[in-house]
Amino acid sequence: MDAQVESAIEIAFNPSTDPNLKSQAYTFLEQLRSDPSGWQVCLSLFVRSPPASEVVRHVSLEVVNNAVQTHKLDQQGLHLAKENLLGYVQRQYGPSSSGVDATALQNKLTQTLTYLFTSLYGSTWTGFFDDFKALAGDASNIGSANPPGAVLYLRLLRSIHDEIADVLIPRSQDEHKRNTELKDFIRQRDASKIATSWQEILSRWREIDLDIVELCLKCVSRYVSWIDISLVVNPDMLRYLWDLAGQQVGSSESGQGRVRLAAIDTMNEIVAKKMPPNDKIELIRFLNLADVLGQLVASPGLSEYRSTSNYDTDLGETVARLTNSVLFDIIKVLETNGIDESTGAKADELLQLTVPYLLRFFSDEYDEICSTVIPSMTDLLTMFRRKVKVGAGVGAGEVQMLQPILDTIIIKMKFDETADWGAEDDQTDEAEFQELRKRLHVLQQTVAAVDEGLFMNTISRLVANTFNGVGAGDNRITWRELDLALHEMFLFGELAVKSGGLYQKGVPANEAARHLLDMMTKLVESDLAAHPHPAIQLQYLEICVRYCSFFENNTFIIPRAFENFVRFIHSDHAKVRTRSWYLFYKFVKQLRIHLGTDARTVMQSFGDLLQIRAEVPDESADDDDSSEVNDQSADAVFNAQLYLFEAIGCIASTPSISLSDQTFYARSLLEPLISDLNNHVPNAANGDERSVLQVHHVIMAIGTLAKGFCDWMPAVSSAGPPPANELSAEFHSGSEAILTALEALKSSMHVRTAARSAFSRMLGVLGSRILQQLPRWIEGLLSQTSTKDEMATFLRLLDQVVFGFKTEISSILDSLLTPLLQRVFSGLSEPTTGTDDEIQLAELKSQYLNFILVILNNDLASVIVSPTNQGTFEPLLQTLEHFCRDASDYATSRLSFGVLSRMTAVWGGPDLQIQANGNSSAPQEPSPVLPGFDNFAMTRFSPLTWALISSPSFNHKDAQARSALQEAAALQWTILRKCGMRYEAYLREQELSGMGFQGNMVEEYIGHLRDPEQRGWKKFFTGFVAQARGG
């Protein structure tokens, strides 16, 4: 059997084996894995002498490993595996061995022995650690007498910790219980001996292989969290750790360097061990960590070589980690309620000693090192803020910390000296730096919360000194210093506008606002807008837009600001140019009423930027990873250009411009666009890709221009006055041109998308003129090739049209409803072909039902049942009935019941008086608006409730199902108010009795349905359904 298994493994893992034979070999090995006795064959193959090939031994051991791990071995089998593997280890890793296994085989052997440990250490293999420690050597020669044995011993220690004590690995309850017992056994039996072996190895660290020393330190780091701290924290062990950590070595990549890092990490893990506050402070003092940190910071790798290519970043990050851990624990102790005065004083002393090292690493030029101590910096500042919040205030020593902390935060906000702003190959680094800036900003906000005056004065001083230096021609101020000042100024506004704005009744809203307005005055009075660096230009623009209220209260500065904006929108730098188009629009939007006679000049200054030249995107552009901000693709540039069209529309329609001039400007801007559109439609219809894209762009531009000219929207009270008739007439020609293009190119999704966008943006400026064009818009936008998503989006727009023009739309809606619904029915009936399609279908259902509700809610219900649309009424009802029954889509079912309730309320006539006890001296008869609707509602609408509930997939416990149930209950409640006792009789004699409900239950049901409060009825109904379906 051994030979057969060996041959199968050789065949399976031989690259040149015939595929059919290889497949047979794999099948055989899989059967071997599942064979209860297969592991025994593999065990004998692995330990055989002379040894089999490495691949045979590795696969064989893997089979044994799997059998042990999955508990396929009984106690006898585990004992057999233990004896064989221990014998193998003693031969292969003993002092007389001529060689050791390959690394991969050692890893698998270590793992297998670890699994045997978990199964046997608690019962029969109590000498596990002694057996493997014996291989490593005795106290006088451990680590040197038999290095392979020492390595295996330490690797096993590390593997056992990872298996039973690694808190990052999720465990089952049984595994957790087993691991707890094993750790208890180790503490009782072997922890002291294990710790002694570590001490023996470290005592000889200068004489033995440094890889063994490093491995030993990593074992100490792992075990210290769960063994007695005194086994590790004792004078001898600490002396070894200090010696190892204090080595003066050239590089952390050398053997000595790696051991030094491991020793520092070990100290870190010792500090992190959980213990009471007083013990923690005493531990930090006993470890003398303040001095240790000072010596490490003063080492050549971190001091002499700082700001050179020899700077030891690995050492820096490791010492920063230790600093972070020490401060974390000190702060935690200081924030502990009820600590004694002595402990608090010692902790505060340690804080004062350690904070300088926090600042040292926080200010490190390498962001990775800085980021390592941000958690403890956050904890420190948060502690200060809590003290201020509860009125305790911060102590004198803590106050002295704030200024250097804030100064360091500000320094870290500055671009690195090596940063190349905007370079394509530097985008990842810049993105990481901006992420760091966000974290630093949070720290700044915390400083401001602790001492607002300190924060305001520091930032104001920074900005003023920087601006003054630039004004004085100080060459030491580079774009980086200026960018820092502007960035801080941009962020400062969050403090200045916390009460709602920069101004209150024309004066600064608060002290922070006063500081910021002083900064703004210095900014606009300076010549910073002329700075050549693009980062400064963009910062200038962003600040002007962010603090527009400054210009609103200082209108004499606006012309100069617009001059700068006009220069930037013509910039030669692509990123500045396209970003400034958006910012220019934002600036114009807020300040256009203050432009006055300058409006004409501003418009004339950027007319040259309104030329549209569509570019067919390169196919490779799809793989571009550019961020949205840095994207300079043709599509991104055009999308930015659209802001210019909206901006010029805003300027051309300012109150200072007469209506005749506004009309003239609209015509002047529209005519070239309409001409361009008409010229490109024929080529686009013939399939020219660039012409199709040009048509798309021009349509988008016309719609965006219209939005700029008119903010008004129908039925929105806060949108200002409606457009003048003359202005609407000008844009009517634009909409006609769009419709002509749409009719010719409605098969193009690009064109439909642009037209739909233009439709939504032209609603305001066209006003009721758009109603006459509505059938053509529907014809073009809901073509045979329109997607469900397009239909849903357009229906959402139609909701706005119906609501906005409800007094004028009746006749138009009457003529277009049937063709519109036929398109929608077609879309609803199309089969779905994937998750995205299902999502689009759900959205189409939702928008279709909402559209019907908008009609019903705006006194237009008569359109649905008009002679023109009678043929569509039955299909409409059938869709509603189908949706109501559909237990696979509760949201749509709920909305459909809502539509039926609204129909009942609208067409059912006036409400009848419903007596709570069912008695009425003079029973009222229904008076439906539509003759016979009362019978219709009872016989077609009411049974739908039970159709939903009786669906096999209906789950009354589902939250969405309960919501649908409540809408179904509301429908029955509404029907009763319209049909009165006739509905009660129908329920009693047909609907409920036909479903098998008994008399008492029927009467109880009807009694609750009479409840004048709909909420009470809904509660009863959902409970009734739950009871009927068995809870």
C-alpha positions, 0 to 999 in steps of 0.5 A: 500500500505504501508503494501505491500511495507513493507512486500516486503522489509522484504521478499527481505532482509530476508536471509531465504526467499524462492528464488522464493518469494525473486525474486518476492519481488525484482521485485515488488521493482524495479517496485516501484522505477520506479513508479512516486508515489512510493517515497511517499509511501516510504517517509511515511514508513520512517517517520512513528511513531512508526518506521518500522524496520531498513532495511525497513526504509533504503530501503524506504529512498533510494527510496526517495533519488533516486527520489530526485536525479534523479529529479522525483519530482516536486516543490510540491513533493519536498516541501512534502519531505522537510516538512516530512524529516525536521519534522522527523529530528526535532523529531529524532535529537532534544534535547528530542530524546531518540536515533539516527539512525544507521550510515548507515541510517544517511549517507543516510538521509544526502545525501537525505537532500543534494539533497533537498538542491540543489533543494530548497535552491535557491528558497523556502528553504532559511532557510535551514542552520538555521533549522539545526543549531537550532538543534545544539544549541545556542552560549552558549551550541552548541555541548553539549546541543544536540550532535546528532543535532550538528553532523547532522548539521556538517555532512550536511555542509560537504555533501553540500560542497562535492556535490557543491564544490569538485573540484575532482568530474567531473561535467556537464556544467549544474551542474557546473552552478547550483553549482556556483549559490548555492555557491554564495547564501551561500556566500551572505546569510549564510557563515557568520552565518556558520563560526560563528557556527564553532567559537562557537563550537571551542571556547568550544572545551575543553567542548564538544565531540572531535568527534564534534570538529574534524568534525567541523575542517573538515568542516572549511577545506572544506569551506575555499577554497571558502568562504571569508578568513576573516571568518576563518582567524581572531584572535579568530579562529586562537587562537583556531586552535593554541591551538588545534594544540599545544596540547601535546598528547601522540598519534595521534590515541586518540581523542585529537590526531585526533583533533590536526591533523585536526587543522593542516590540517585546517591550511594547507587548509587555506594556500592553498587558492588561492590569489595574491602573496602579500596577500599570503605572508601576510597570511603566516606571519599572521598565524605565520606558521614558529613559528607554524612549529617550535613548532610542530617539537619540540613537544615530538612526533616528537623530544623526541620520534624520532628514538623510537617506540613512534615516531608519524608518523601520526603527522610527515606526517601531519606537513610535508604536512603543510611544503610542502604547505607553501614552495610551496606557498613561492616558487611560489611567488618568481618565480612570475614575477613583484612582488614588492621588499618588497614582494620578501624580505618577501618571501625570509625571510620566505624561510630561516625560513622554509627550516630547517623544509623542511630538517627535514622532508626530512631527516625523517627515514620514507620514507612516511614522506620524500616523502611528502615534495619531491614536495616542495624540487623539486620546490626549487631546480628547482627555483635555477636551473632556476636562474642559467640557465638565468644567474641570479645565486643564492644568498648567502643564497640560496648557503648555502642551497645547501650543507645541501640539498645535504647531506640530499639527500645522507643520504636518499639514504642509506638503512634503518637500519632495511632493510634486503637486498634480503629477500623474505618477504622484497621485497616490501619494497625494491622495494619502497625504490628503487623507492624513490632512483629514485626520490632522484636521480632526485633531485641530478641531479638538485643540480648538474645543480645548482652547479656542483662543489659542487656536484662533490666534495661532491660525491668524498669525500663521496666515498673516505672517505668510501673506505678509512674507509674500507681500514683502518678497520673502523667497523662503515662502514657497508654494508649500507654505502658502498652500498651508496657510490657505488650507488652514484658512479654508478649514477655519471657516468651520469654527467661524460659521458655527452659529450659522454664518459669518455675519449677523445683522451686518457685523461679524457673527463671533470672534472666529468670524472676525478673525476669518474676515481679517484673513479674507481682507488680507487675501483679497488685498494681496496679489496671491491670485497672481501666484503661478502655482496651480495649487495656490490658484485653486485654493484661492478660488475655493476660499472665495466660493466658500466665503461668498458672504464676505463679498456680499458684505464688501461689494466693492471687491466683487469686480476684482474677484471676477477679474481673477475668476475670468483669468483662471477660467482661461488658465493654461493648466487643465486642472485649474481651468476645468475646476475653476469653471465649476467654482466660477458658476458657484461664485456667480450663482451667489453674487449675480445680484451684485454684478450690476453693470459689470454683468455684460463685461463678465459675459463677454469675457468668457463667450469664447469658452462656450464652443462645443467640440465633442470628442469620441473617447478613446477605448483605453480611457475606460481603464483610467483610474483618475479620480473625479477631481483629477479627471481630464477626460473629454467627458469630464471636461465637457461636464465642467464646461456645462457649468459655464453655460449655467453661469452665463445664464445666471449672469444674463438674467440678473435683475440689473439687466432689462427684459429686452436685453435678457431676451436678446442674450438668450437668443444670442446664446441659443442661435449658435447652439440650435444651428450646431444641433441642426447641422449635426443631426443628419450625420448623426442619423447616418451613424457618425459617432462624433456627430451623435456625441455633438448632438448630445453635448449641444442638447445638454448645453441648451438645457443647462443654459435654460436652468441658468436663466430661470430658477423658477419651478412650477408649484414651488413657492420658494423658487421666485417669480415665473419667467417672462413670456418673452423669455419663454418664447426664446427657449421654446425654439430651443426645445423645438430643436431638441425635439426635432433631434430627438425624433430623428435620433430616439434610438440613441440612448445618448440622445435620449439621456441628454433630452431627458436632462434638458426636459427637466431643466427647461420646465421652469423657463418654458412654463406651461408652453411645455405642455403642448410639446409633451406628447412629442417628449413622451414619444421620443423619450419612451421609445421602443428601445428605452430601458426600464430605468429611463422609463422610471426616470421620465415618469418621475419627471412627469410627476413634477409636470402634473403637479406643477401644471395641474390646472392646465394639464387636464386635456393634454394628459387626457390625450397622452395617458393611453400611449404613455401607459402602453409604453409602461405596460410594455416595459413591465412585461419585459422579462428580467435578465439579471439583478440590475434588471430586477432593480430597474423593474422594481423602480419602474413599478414604483414610479408607475404607481406614484404617477397614478397617485399624483394624478389621483391626488391632483384632481385629475382622476377623471382623466383615467376613466375618460372616453379617451382612456377607457380602453386602458383602464382595465389593463391599469386595474389588472396591473394593480391587482397583480401587484397587490397579490405579489408576495415576492415584492411587498413594497410594490404590493403596499404601494398598489393597495395605496393606489386602490385606497386612493381610487376608492376615496376619490370615486367612492363618493362621500363618506357614510356614517359608520356606527360603532355598534353597527346600528343605524336608524336610517341606513345610508346608501353609497353615492359613488362618483362613478356609477357602480363603483361601490360594487366594483370596490367590494367585489374586485378590490376587497378580495385582493387582501386575502389573495396576498395573504394566501400566497404560499410565500407570504410571511406575515412576520416580515416587516415589509409584509406587515407594511403591505398588510396595513395598506390592505387593511386601510383599503378595507377600512376606506371601502366601508366608509364609502359602501357602509352596511352593504359592504358589511353584508358583503363581508358577512354573506360572501367574502368572509363566510366563503373563506370559512370564517365562523359567525362570531369571528365574522362579527368580531372582524366587522366590529373592529372594521367599524373602528373610527381610528384606522390605527386601531383597525390596522393593529387588529387586522395584522394580529388577525392575519398572524393568528389565522396563519398560526402565530 
